[in-house]
Amino acid sequence: MSKIPDVLLLFCFFGTAGALYKQWIPDTNYENKSNWDKGEVPCGSDTVQFAAQRKISVFVKNAHAVKEMRLPIDGEFILVIGAGFYVDNGQESGCGQGVTAHFTDSQPVQWFNPALWQTASTLSDLQFEKFLFSVHEESIPCAYDDVVFKKDTSFRVDTSSSQPIIPVRTVFLLGKTYEIGSEFSQYLSSRTGRLQFQGSSVVTVGNPGCGDPSGCVCGNSVNHQDICSTVTCGSLSCKKPLLPLGHCCGICGAILTIQFASNFNLQNYRERINHLFLILPQYKSIQLGMSKVQRSQRLLGILPFGTSPDIQVVILDGGKGKLAEDLAWDIINDARVHGSNLGITEAEFQASSGSNSSQSSGTAGMVVGVVFGVLLVLTLIVILVVLVQRRVLRMPPMPSLIIFRSNHDIGDLGGPLDHGFDNPIFDKPSMLPEMPSLYETSASIALSQTGVHFVNPVYDENETDFNA
């Protein structure tokens, strides 16, 4: 009977399409050279050494000759038909004098290490190793993703994190797909499950897949600290490194932000970019990641007032960002021509070289900004007037202003003070007319520091007592 390819088995087990597939890389297979400290699988004259305290499940595909084997206290071998061990007594040809080979885990095994996962949009891409680039958060299985452990392998993964559970849609391991929570919980409680999944957080299956054609937000932002603790950022040579949403390190390249309509399809658009641009010779070295993100919205670029879903396209070129900028312009121009058919309403980009797509329309952007500012101010004034008219708000009383002036000859409007007609009684002495016929004595009017007053001839100021 012919052997059915593994990928066809996977197609039988997995149901709906449209989700991303995250495949775990490390394994604990006996035949994997990287699992041995000598870099070679032990032969008949070698002594095989497992760490005594290591809890491990080892997958064995073939029969192997050994001189001696030292097993751990808690562990197991998963043997396929025909696999096993036998003592050869050093008769195996080309084996040499014999050494002690130690089974070791040379790679870290944290679930939240982005370097230990491979991402593909389809199962055939997994088989042919057509992997997608993702930002660090999205390299880890999201809640709606399908998790794949390679067929005919065993593994050991540490699931410890700050969250009690790790939800995923399905898990495929040892030739079986688990999509019902109770079934997978039973597997985790088995001996093999306890040896393969170790850590404080529990992986759960049965989470709904992504039913939105425009994609779904990954949701791994709650694990951002756990993810970035496993990442080491390298040095960058570009002028202005960029930090994509969901990434732990700055990048040299470009970031596109795409706003979309209801007819946008993320998977179709990803395939379009691959077929139009990434197959071109000049873009062979490009890494491109595309996903839906929740981007914070800020009023006038300052005040946060919510979030909006956008499509983020991250482009890495491994250099100073010039090649990524060229590809970003190609994508922008394609969106401007075919945006209505693709469901794209707006697209812009920033590049690590310092340029961006808004530079070519800086004047228009300034005009739009000024118009928006004026409309905002007018709107606030109208709202304030309406609230005052409806007596929702009351205008505070205006404070009275007292203006002191040192020059009493200055009027309220800044001109000379109008004294009206001349009054010989109240005006200055120099202004008094000399009319002796009207006054019996020149002393009838007296001036003093306290003002102007008449002199009463009946009253004698030298007298101290009044005599009738």
PAKOLLUM-366769 format. One record per residue (C-alpha): residue in three letters; z negated, x, y. Coordinates in steps of 0.001 Angstrom, whole numbers, plus 524288, in hexadecimal, padded with zeros to 5 digits. Layout:
BEGIN
ALAZXY/...
***
This chain:
BEGIN
MET800008000080000/SER8039D8056D80D63/LYS7F8F880915816B4/ILE7F7568001C82273/PRO7F680807CA82F38/ASP7E9428079C835AF/VAL7EECB801E184220/LEU7F3BE7F5E283AB6/LEU7E6457F3DE83515/LEU7E0D87F45B842C2/PHE7EAA07EA2A84731/CYS7E5DA7E15983C61/PHE7D7BD7E2D184037/PHE7D8FE7E1B584EF3/GLY7DC837D49685494/THR7E0DF7D2B486271/ALA7E87A7DCC286A01/GLY7E6847E0678783F/ALA7D9D17E80087712/LEU7D8747F6AD87787/TYR7D4E67FE5C86B60/LYS7CAB38092586C66/GLN7CAC1812BE86104/TRP7BF5381BB085DD4/ILE7C38A829E585C20/PRO7B8DF831B0854E8/ASP7B66482FE48467F/THR7AD728352983BDE/ASN7B80683772831BB/TYR7B61B8425C827DD/GLU7C4638467F8290D/ASN7C3D484814837DE/LYS7C3AF856B883AB7/SER7BD3B854A5847F2/ASN7B11D84F74840FB/TRP7AE4F85CDB83AF2/ASP7A89086883841FA/LYS7B25B871D683BAC/GLY7BDF38697F83FD4/GLU7C234867B4831A5/VAL7BF2185E04826D3/PRO7B62F864B981CAD/CYS7BC598696A80FFE/GLY7B72586BC680247/SER7AFB68786080537/ASP7A8F2872FE8115C/THR79B9186CFD812ED/VAL79BC68602081A57/GLN7904A85E058239F/PHE78C9D8511D82A14/ALA7816C850DE833F2/ALA7756484BE182D00/GLN7713E8427D837D4/ARG77EE783DB683B44/LYS7819582F6083870/ILE7900782EFA8359F/SER79AA68278F82E68/VAL7A5AE8306D82981/PHE7B2F982B5482563/VAL7B989832AA81A11/LYS7C7E08307B816B5/ASN7CA3B83B0680C4E/ALA7C38E8427D80168/HIS7BD3C84F52805CF/ALA7B80A85B1C7FE71/VAL7AB41861138033E/LYS7A20186B957FEC2/GLU795D0864C6803C8/MET792C28590980C73/ARG78669856DF81485/LEU7853B848A78188A/PRO77DAD84237823B9/ILE771AE839E08217F/ASP7789A82D9F8264B/GLY7875F82CE2824FD/GLU792A6827D781CF5/PHE7A06682AEB81842/ILE7AAE58207281901/LEU7B46C823EA80E17/VAL7C1F681E4780C1F/ILE7C78281D247FE75/GLY7C94A82ACD7F8AB/ALA7C0BB8318D802BE/GLY7B491839527FF27/PHE7AED1846F67FCED/TYR7AE88850817F197/VAL7A9B785E4D7EF29/ASP7B4B3868497EDF5/ASN7AC6D874A77EC0A/GLY7B54487C047F55A/GLN7C19C87A677ED29/GLU7C94E874047F816/SER7D45987D0F7FC31/GLY7D4248826E809FD/CYS7C64687DF180C83/GLY7C07B88B5580F6B/GLN7B2C08905180D81/GLY7AC7E883D181229/VAL7A4A28804581E3F/THR79ACF876048224E/ALA7A23C86B758298F/HIS79A3B862B083294/PHE79E7C854B983542/THR79CA0852CF843BC/ASP79FB98493B84EA9/SER7A6278522D85875/GLN7A94D846EB861BF/PRO79FBD83DE0868A7/VAL79F7183046862E7/GLN79B128279A86E34/TRP7A1A281A5386EA5/PHE7A26D81B4C87D7C/ASN7A9AB8283C87DAA/PRO7B76C82544882E3/ALA7BD098317B87C78/LEU7BA5582BE986EE8/TRP7C2FD81FD387032/GLN7D1A381D6287008/THR7D7A58117587695/ALA7E42F80A698730C/SER7EA237FD8687733/THR7EF7C7FA6F86998/LEU7EC307FE0C85BA8/SER7F94B804A2859C6/ASP7F62380D5786555/LEU7E9B88115485E3B/GLN7F180815178524D/PHE7FB8181CF9859FB/GLU7F114822AB862F2/LYS7F66D81CAF86F63/PHE7E98A81C678766D/LEU7E67F8173D883F0/PHE7DF2F81E3588E9F/SER7D345816CB89394/VAL7C8AA8192C89D82/HIS7BBD581D3B89752/GLU7B59580FC68970F/GLU7C182809B0890A5/SER7C2E98147888686/ILE7B6DE80EBC87FFD/PRO7B8FB801D3878A6/CYS7B80E7F64A881EA/ALA7B2427E93F87E1F/TYR7BFA37E36E87AB4/ASP7C5347EF6C873A0/ASP7C77B7F1E486522/VAL7C0917FDF385FCF/VAL7C776805C985547/PHE7C18280FE784C2E/LYS7CC50816A7844B9/LYS7CECD81214836EB/ASP7C94581AF882C2B/THR7BF5A8214883519/SER7B0D5820EA83747/PHE7A9BE82471843C8/ARG79CD98257684AD4/VAL79BB481FE985893/ASP7901D81F59861B9/THR790088124E868E1/SER78435814F187182/SER7858680FAB87F61/SER77E2780863889F3/GLN783557FB5B884CA/PRO77DD47F4C68788C/ILE78B197F08C8732B/ILE799267F5658737D/PRO7A2367E98287283/VAL7B0277EAEC86D5C/ARG7BA297E18D867DA/THR7BC1C7E75385A3E/VAL7B9077F3958527C/PHE7C2117F9218480A/LEU7BC19802FA83E80/LEU7BDA9806D883041/GLY7C9727FDE182EF7/LYS7C2C67F187833DF/THR7C27A7EA68840D4/TYR7B5BA7E47A84582/GLU7B7147D98984F52/ILE7AB7C7D0EF84BB3/GLY79E6E7D52E85102/SER7965F7D1F4844F5/GLU79F587D99583BDB/PHE79F077E5B084439/SER7904A7E4CB845E4/GLN78F227E4B48371F/TYR797A97F0EA8365E/LEU78F5B7F7D884098/SER783277F530838A5/SER7893A7FB3382C5F/ARG786D18095D8289D/THR7946380D8D82CCF/GLY7934F8062F839A4/ARG7864B80CA183CF5/LEU78C0681A2383A61/GLN798508179B84276/PHE792658106784E21/GLN7865A8170F85386/GLY780198148F860A5/SER7785F80AD6868B8/SER7839D801B986C69/VAL789B57F83E862AB/VAL7985D7F6328619E/THR79BB57E7B1860C5/VAL7A8BC7E13985D9C/GLY7AE527D3BE86042/ASN7AFD87D50D86EE7/PRO7BBA17CD3B873EB/GLY7C7EC7D4DD8769F/CYS7CE9A7D595883BD/GLY7D62B7C901885C1/ASP7DAF97CC238937F/PRO7E9067D14C89407/SER7E58A7D8EF8A044/GLY7DB187E046898A1/CYS7CC4B7E0258988A/VAL7C2447E8AB89F42/CYS7BC7C7F1ED89526/GLY7AE357EFAE89898/ASN7A9817FD5D89526/SER7A4697FFBE8A2E5/VAL796C37FC9A89DC1/ASN798298089C8950B/HIS79D7E8116789FC3/GLN791CE81A8989FBA/ASP791CE81BF4890DE/ILE7A07281EA9890F3/CYS7A06E8288689C02/SER794DE82FE48961E/THR79E2B8346D88B52/VAL7A90C838A38949E/THR7AA908461289AB0/CYS7B327846338A6CC/GLY7BC0C851CD8A923/SER7C0358582C8B5D8/LEU7CB7E852538BD7B/SER7D5F8859058C580/CYS7DB7B84D838CD10/LYS7D99684B288DB95/LYS7D26D83E3A8DAD9/PRO7CD3E83A888CD3C/LEU7CC8382C098CA4A/LEU7C24E824808C288/PRO7C7C6818C58BB19/LEU7BF1480D338B802/GLY7B8B080F488AAC1/HIS7BAF581DF68AA8A/CYS7B0698286E8AAB5/CYS7B825833728B11C/GLY7C16B835538BC49/ILE7CFCF8368F8B8F7/CYS7DC0083D028BE4E/GLY7E6A8832C18BE77/ALA7E826825208C415/ILE7E1A7817D98C34E/LEU7E98A80B5C8C4F2/THR7E3247FE748C84C/ILE7EB287F2888C48D/GLN7E8147E4938C87E/PHE7EE107DA8C8BF8B/ALA7F1837CC368BE1C/SER7EF9E7C2CC8B2CF/ASN7FC477C6E68ABF5/PHE7F8547D5418AAB7/ASN7F77D7DA9089CCC/LEU7F0487E77589B3B/GLN7F5E07EB3488DFF/ASN803DE7E8528921E/TYR8022C7F01389E9B/ARG7FC577FB9389730/GLU808447FBB688E4F/ARG811427FAC689A1C/ILE80B3F806D78A065/ASN80C6180E3B89384/HIS81ABC80AE089190/LEU81F0680C9E89FB5/PHE817A9818C68A3C5/LEU80F2681F81899AF/ILE81AB582250890C9/LEU8215E82A0989B96/PRO82118838D98998E/GLN81A7283BAA8A690/TYR80F11832D08A2E3/LYS80CAD837A489503/SER7FFF683E51898EA/ILE7FAAF832648A000/GLN7EEA382B0F89B28/LEU7EE2881CFB89FB0/GLY7E360812F989DD4/MET7E473804B38A1A9/SER7D9DA7FA4C8A15F/LYS7D3B47EF128A8B7/VAL7C7D97F2708B100/GLN7BE8C7EB618BA1C/ARG7BFDF7F19B8C778/SER7B5EE7EF8B8D257/GLN7BB127E8AD8DE75/ARG7B66A7ECE58EBF2/LEU7B8247E5D08F8C8/LEU7BED57EF0C9026B/GLY7BC8A7F9B08F84C/ILE7ADC57F9568FA8A/LEU7A6BD7ECE08F695/PRO7A7357E9668E800/PHE7A9EC7DB1A8E54A/GLY7AD957DA5E8D6CE/THR7B6FF7DFB18CCB6/SER7C5017DCF78C8E9/PRO7CC917E0218BC62/ASP7D7097EA7A8BE19/ILE7DF9F7F2708B513/GLN7DC2D800C98B601/VAL7E67C80AC38B208/VAL7E14C818A78B0BF/ILE7EB52823A58B034/LEU7E7BC831A08AC7B/ASP7F15483CE48ACD2/GLY7E837848568AA39/GLY7EC2184F268B6D1/LYS7EA4284C8B8C53F/GLY7EEF283E868C49C/LYS7FCF9840178C97C/LEU8035983B4F8BCEB/ALA7F9E382FDB8BC36/GLU7FD3C82C6E8CA3E/ASP80BB882C0B8C6F2/LEU8092D822C08BBA8/ALA8007081A698C44E/TRP80B98818DD8CE0D/ASP814C6814FB8C2F8/ILE80B4780A838BE7A/ILE8092D805A28CC75/ASN817CB804808CEEE/ASP819B47FD658C200/ALA80ED97F3E28C5AD/ARG815087F1468D2F0/VAL8220F7EDDB8CCBC/HIS81D857E6678C0A2/GLY80FB97E2898C488/SER8123F7D3DA8C4FD/ASN817937D3DC8B71F/LEU80C9B7DC928B20C/GLY801AD7D4DB8B87D/ILE7FE387DFC38C1FD/THR7FA8E7DB778CFB6/GLU7F6967E88D8D585/ALA7F61A7F6D18D154/GLU7F1118031A8D7E6/PHE7ECDE810A68D3D0/GLN7E50281C848D7CA/ALA7E85882A538D37D/SER7DFDB8365F8D258/SER7E98783D6D8DB0D/GLY7E438835368E644/SER7EFCA82BFD8E7B8/ASN7F00A81D718E4F8/SER7F991812278E4EE/SER7F49B80CAD8F1E1/GLN7F8DC818938F9BC/SER806E3813DB8FAAB/SER8024E80717900AE/GLY7F6EF80BFF908C2/THR7FB638050891547/ALA7FCE57F81A90E59/GLY7EFA27F9D09083A/MET7E99A7FC8A91582/VAL7EFC77F05C91B3C/VAL7EAE17E82B90FF8/GLY7DD5E7EDE1911AE/VAL7DD127EAD49203B/VAL7E1F67DCE991E11/PHE7D7EE7DAEC9136A/GLY7CD227DFF591C54/VAL7D1147D6EB9277C/LEU7D1DD7CB2891E72/LEU7C4897CE7A918F3/VAL7BE637CF1F9267E/LEU7C4BC7C23492A82/THR7C00C7BBD791DFB/LEU7B21E7C04B92071/ILE7B2A07BAFE92E66/VAL7B7B17ADB4929CF/ILE7AD257ACED91F68/LEU7A2B27B04A92967/VAL7A7877A5DB932ED/VAL7A7D079B7A92847/LEU79A0A79EE2923F0/VAL7950479E0F931EB/GLN79BB8790EA93455/ARG795D078B65927E6/ARG788A9790CC92C1B/VAL7879B798FA91FE4/LEU785B47A49A928D6/ARG77FFE7A4CA93689/MET784287AE42940E4/PRO778847B5DF94623/PRO775677B393954AB/MET77B5B7BD9D95DB5/PRO770E37C60B9642C/SER76FDA7C4AD972FE/LEU773DC7D0A497A6F/ILE76BE17D53A98621/ILE773697DEA198E81/PHE76BD37E716997BD/ARG772C57ECAA9A364/SER76D457F66A9ACF9/ASN776E67F2859B792/HIS773C07E4B59BC62/ASP780217E4389C43D/ILE788897E3729B822/GLY78C4E7D5F89B3AA/ASP78D167D0849A5D5/LEU79B977D3849A52B/GLY79A247E1599AA48/GLY79E237DE4D9B867/PRO795D57DE6D9C4CF/LEU78B0D7D4639C5B4/ASP78E347C8BB9CE7E/HIS782D67C6AE9D7F3/GLY7888C7BA699DE18/PHE7860B7B8A19ECCC/ASP77D9D7C1F49F491/ASN76F8F7BD8F9F5FF/PRO7687D7C4C4A00D9/ILE75B717C1769FAD2/PHE75DC47C6D29ECFC/ASP767B67D16D9EF27/LYS764F37DF809F275/PRO75EDF7E2FF9FF8A/SER76B237E99AA0407/MET7724B7DCD8A0255/LEU768DE7D4F1A0AF9/PRO76F1C7D0C6A17BE/GLU7680A7D3D4A247E/MET7656B7C629A2999/PRO758E47C6F6A31AC/SER75B1A7B95EA36CA/LEU758967B417A2969/TYR74C767BC0BA26DD/GLU740927BD2CA2FBF/THR73CD87CA73A2AB4/SER743237D4FEA22DB/ALA737467D51EA1A0A/SER7391B7C72EA1580/ILE73FF77CC42A0986/ALA739E17D736A0193/LEU73F8A7DF399F6B3/SER737327E5709EC37/GLN738727EAE19DE8A/THR7354F7DD899D8F0/GLY7402A7D6869E024/VAL743177CF519ED13/HIS739377C6099F351/PHE7367A7BF4EA0020/VAL72B2B7C33FA08EF/ASN722267B7E2A0C1B/PRO71CF87B940A19FA/VAL7114A7B0A8A16A7/TYR70CF17BA17A0C33/ASP707FC7C73DA10A3/GLU7089A7D111A05EF/ASN6FE007D929A0C9F/GLU6F4477CE3BA0B35/THR6EC5E7CDD19FF07/ASP6E6E47BFFFA00D2/PHE6EDCD7B391A0445/ASN6E8517ACE4A10C5/ALA6EC3979F22A1338/
***
